Amino acid sequence: MMKSGHLFIRKRSVKIVAVFLSLLLLTGCWDRLELTEVGIITALAIDKNPETGEYILSAQYLRPAALSAVAPSPVEPFIVITSKGTTVSELIRKADQNVGRNGFYAHNKVVIVSEEVAKDGLLNLFETFQRDKRVRSYVWVAVAKGTMARTFLEKKVKSIASVPANFLNSLFISAKFDAVTHNLLNFYKKSLKEGIDPVLGVLSFDKAEELEEESIKLTGGAVFQQDSFVGFLNETEAMAYNWVRTESTNKSQGTFKVPMDDGSIISLRLISKKAKIIPTIKGEEPITFTIELNQETQLVEQVANRKFTSNQEVVEYVNKVKETTEKQVEEDIMRLVEKTQTELKSDILGFGGETIHKKNPKVWHKIKENWQENYPNTKVEVKVNVTIKNAGLIKGGELAPGEQ
């Protein structure tokens, strides 16, 4: 009898536990919001009112009904809601009130700020993003050049994407090395780290003579001193920055032109690159740096009708292309370094906090307080080695068929 009684008690206990676990599994997410209760935000833009000093937040919301493939709506698939305030938390709250829904930021692609906002510093402005985790750290961040940031959320361009945020996101994903592309997390890291300053992407409008309307461009870079904007990089300077700093394989894609002494223009495709900054630290002597860059390229175009009568001429010409390219790349990098030292006074290549600190932390600890003042007087040397993979394919001034 005792055994059967114990067996009954065990079975009953198992049933109670099973029922309890079932109740837990059936409760669902306590903080879940229905789709009809949220406003899906795909992009944010922050401007500043020069008269009042207030921030202007523009949020691009999706209209899900307009994106339906079953019963598409004739209205735009997005709407831009604007709110004004002195803090980001206030702006977000007002935006939710204006649209009548709680903002959902998980699908946000990009945050764009105006030059005026960037000059005041971005860390305090973005603090709300970091604290309440509304905006994910992987979103792209860009500075609007020569216009208000919100115009990029409203501008209609000829694109497959029906929502401007998706088009902007594609610009960042497919960007080549003439444009800097960094996300929010990267900006946080470089802004808060000693001895290196961040660079963000730049969005601008471009209207060529042959085009009927303006197009949106992502080129160059926006340079910061800690978290405050101090100036722009052009396309060539952005290339030099990416050649030295960026490790992304996407930045190894694209072509660049090399003008030759004979008037011809060579186009090279960058296949891969490896760069390093080497500090020379000798006692009390001033610290010097050497930037070493190895580029592997492919000859893709020669804008000239040059004929070669022998293989020796081909070899000599390829060597000349190599020498000319190395010289041009060295000059481009040196011009970037000089601009950061004299005009921008911003160590975006990380000579201090990353290079010196890694080699000799004790030395960096001694000089870091005055690094920003000493950096403009630092001596830098650049050494570039270029390899041209398909050098033997030149034939009559053009590439052989199939090698374009």
N, C-alpha and C positions, 0 to 999 in steps of 0.2 A: 504493500500500500504506500509505503514511504517513497519508493522509487517512482510509482505512477504519479504521486502528488508533486514530486520535484519536476517530473517531465511536464506536467500541466502548467506549473508555474513558469518554466522556461519558455514554453510555447506562447504563453500569454505575454511574457516580457518581449519576446521577439516581435509579436504582433504590434505591441505598443510602440516599440522603436521604429518599426516599418511605417506605421501611421504618422508618427512624428516627423520622420524624414520626408515622407510624401508631402506633408503640409509645407515644409521648408522649400521643397522643389517647386511647389505650385504658387508660391508667393510672387514670383517674377521680380523685376527690378523695381525697387521702391522709388527710385528717382527718375523713372522712365518718363519721357515726354512723347506724346503722340505727334505724328508728322503734321497734323493740322494745328498744333500748338507752337511750332517752332518756325523761325525764319532762317533759312539756310543762307549764310553769308559766304560769298566766294572771293571777295577782295575788299580791302580797306584803303582809304586815302586820307591823309591828315594834312590840312592846311592851317594857316594862321591869319586872323583878321589883323591887319597892320594898325588899325585905328583903336580897337578895343583890347588887342592882345589875346583874345579868346582863340581857342583851337576850334577848327571846323572838321568834324569827322564825317566822311562820306562812306557809306557801307553799301556794297552791291549785293542785293538779295535776289535769290532765284524765284521765279514764278513756275513752280512744278507743272501746273496745268498747261502752260504755254509750251512746255517741252514734251508733252505727251505725244507718242507716236500713233495712238489710236484716234484721239480727237484733238489734234493740235489747235491752239488758239491763235487768232490773228495778232494778238498783242505781243509786245516785246517779251522775251523769256526772262527778263531781269528788270529790276527797278533800283534806282540809286536813292537812298534815304540819307538826308543830311541833318546833323545836329550840331549845336554849339555849346561850348562849356570850357571850364578851366582845367579839368582833369579827365583822364581817359575813362575812369569809372563813371563819371558823370555823363560823358558822351555816350558810352555804351548803354547806360540806363535810359537816356533820352531817345536813343535810336530804337530801343525795344518799344518804348511808349509810342513813338511815331508810326511804327509799322504794326503795332498791336500784337506782336509775338515775341517770344524769347529768342534772342539771337543764338544760332548754332554755328560755331566757328570751326568745326572739324574739317570742313571742306574749303576753308579759306586758302587761297593760293598765293597771294602777294599782299604786302603792305607797302604803300607808296607814300613818301613824305615830300613836302615842298622844300626848297632851299632854305627858306626862312625858318621853318621848323627844325631842319637839320642843324642849322647854325647855333641854335639854342641848346643843343645837346639832346640825345635820344634816350639815354638810359632811364632818366626819371619818367619820361613819357611812356616807355615800354615796360615800366616796372609792373604795371597792372597785368600785362600779358604774362609775365613770369610768375606772379604771385598766384593768380587764380587759374592759370593754365587754360585760359580761354583760347588764345591764339597759339597754335603749335609752333615749336621752335624751328621746324624745318621749312616754314614759309619763306618765300623770297622777300628781300627788302631792297627797295630802290629809291633813288632820289629823282624827283621830277625836275628837269632842266628847262628853265625859261618859261615855265607855265605852272598853273595850279595843279596839284596832284590829282584832284578829282576829275580833271578833263580826260584822263586815261581810262576812267571807268565809264565815261559817257560816250567817248569817241567811237564811232562806227567805222570800221576798216573792212576792206575786202578780205574776208577770211572764211575758212570752212567753219570755224567755231562761231556759234551764234551768241555766245556769252563772252564779253570782253575779257573777263578774268581767265578764261580758258586759253584765249589767244595770247595774253600776257605770259601765262605759265609756259606756253610752248616756246616763246621767245627765250626764256631762261634755260629751258631744257636743251634747246638746240643751239645755244650760243657758242660761238667760236672764240678763239683767244684774243680777239680785238674788243672783247667786252668782259668786264668783271661781273661775276655772279656769286653772291654770298647770301646765305640764309640768316635768319634771326639768331640762331645759336652761334654761328660763326662770328657775328657782330658782337654778341655778348662776350665771347671768349677774348677777342682781341681788344675790346674796349676796356676790359677789366684787368688785362695782363700788362705787366710792366715791360717796356722796351719794344713794343710793336703796336702799330696803329691800324685800324680797319679800313677797308675799301669796300664800297657798295656799288651795285649796278646803277646805271643812269638811263632813264627813259626820256626820250625827246621826240619831237615831231619833225619830220623831214618832208619837204616838198620839192621834188625835182621838177625841172621845167617840162619834162615830157609827161608828168603825171597830172591828172585832173584833180586829185585830192591828196591831202597829206597822209603820210604813212608813219607808223610808230616804229622807232628804232631803239634797240638796246645796244649801245656801244659806249666805249670809254669806261670811266670809273669815277666815283665820288670819294675823295680822300677825306679822312677824319683825323683829328688830333684827339686821341682818346675817344670820346663819343660826340665831338662837335665837328661839323662839316667845315673844311677850310679851302676846298678847291676841287677842280675837275682834272681828270686825265683824258687826253685825246685817244684816238684809236691806237696809234703807234705806241704811246706810253702804256696803254692797257695791255698791249701785246707784250711789251718788255716786262711788265709786272707779272703777267701770267707765265711767261717763260721762266722766271726766277722762282715764283712763289707757288703757283698752283700745281697740285699733284693729280688733278682730275684727268682721266684719259680723254674726256670730251674736249679738253683744252689743247689736245694734241692734234685736233682736227682743223682743217681749213688751210688756206694757202696765203702766202705773202709774196709781194713783188720785190724784185731786186733789180734796180737800174744798172746797166753795164756802161763802161766807158765809151763803147762804140755806138751808144744810142739805143741799143736793144734792151728789152725788158724781159727778165726771167721770172717765171712763177714757180715757186717751190711749195710742195705740200709737206707740212710737218707731220711726220709719222710718230715720232716719240722724242722725248727730251729728258735730260737729267741734269738738275742744277743743284749746286751747293755753295754756301758762303763759308769761307775759311778765314777765321780771325788770326792775326799774328800778334801775340801778347809777349812782350819782352820787358820785364821789370818795370821801370818808370817811363819807358818810351811810349809815345802815343800809339794807341791800338790802330792797326790797319786791317783792311779786309780785301779778300780776293773772291770775286764771283766767278765760279767755273761753270760753264754751260756746254753740254754736249747735245747737239741736235742731229737727229736722223731724218733726212728729207728725201723727197722724190721730185724729180724734175717733171713738171706737168705741162709747161708751155714756154715757148720762146717766141716773143713778138718781134720777129725779124726774119728775113729770108737769107739766112747765112748758109753758104755752101762750104763743105769741107772736102779737101782733095786727098787727105791722108788721115790715117788713124792718129798720127802724131798731132795733127791740128786739133782733133777731137779731144785728145788728152790735155793739151795745153789750154783749150777753151774751158773744159770742165774744171781744171785747176784754178783758172781765173774766176769762174763762177763761185767756187768754194771760197777763195780768198776774199772776193768782193762781198759775199754773203756774211762771212765771219766779221769783216770790218763793219758792215752796216749794222749787224746785230749788236756788236760791242758798242758802237756809237749810240744806238737806240737805248740800250740799258744805261749807259753813262749819262745820257741826257735825262733819263728818268731819275737817276740818283741825284743829279745836280738840282733838278727841280724840287725834289723832296727836301733837299738841304737848304736851298736858298729861298724858294718861294713858299713852299708848303710847310717846311719845318716839321715834317711828319715822317717817322721811321716806319714806313709801310712794308719794307722788306725784312724787318726783324733783325737788323744788325745787332741790336742790344740785347733785349730780353730773351731772345731765342738763341742767337749765335754765341755771344759772350757767355751767357749764363750756362749753356751746355758745356762749353769747354773749360771755363774757370768760374764757378759760382762765387768764389771768394772775391775775385776781381770785380765781378758784376755787382756784388753787394756793396762794394766801396764806391762805385761810380754811378749807380743807378739813379741817385737823387739828382745828379746834374746831367744825366744823359741827354735830356731834351735840349739843353743849352750847348752841349759839346758835340752832338751829332752833326750839325752843319759844317763843322771843321774836320770831320773824319775823312781820312784818305781811303779811296776805294779804287781797286783795279779790276778790270773785267777781262776774262779769257774765254774765248768761244771756239769750239771745234765743231765743224759742220761736216757731216757725211752725206754724200749724194748717192743713193742706192742704185738708180738706173742710169748712171752716167754714160754707160756704153751704148745706150739706145738712141743717141742722137744720130739722125741720118738726114743729110741735106738741110740742116737747120730746123728740122721738125722731129717729133717723136715718131717712132714706128707705130703702125696701126695697132690698136688694142691697148696701148699704154697710156692713153689719155686719162 
